[in-house]
Amino acid sequence: MVNNQIIGDRDTRSSPLSTEDLAVLRDNLREQRLFREDQLRQIAAAPARTDEPVRRRTAAQTEVRVKLAASARMVLADVEAALDRIAEGRYGRCQLCRRGIDRDRLMIVPQARYCARCQQVREAGR
């Protein structure tokens, strides 16, 4: 019970992001955007195989590429949304409870939309 109290308190007294923190996070998000865009280009450029033995073997590879592309698009959308929040001055606030997202969490997952507590609640509801 004490641990839950500490976790909850940490979310509510999140240290504000400094100008330097915000610049580092923005740069990180831009790098992630470039990486995901490049990843999607590479996946799209993968050649399609037409001969039968190779086609069977590559069916699984195609499935993996499709899933990788979907994942990359999802992360790219999250990254772009985070960059939009920075531009609009809404970055660093949980989209559910409106509390500040812990600085350490943002440094690890700069595209985070939710504080740790709300993220846990969302994942538990799945």
Disulfide bonds with the S-S distance in Angstrom:
none
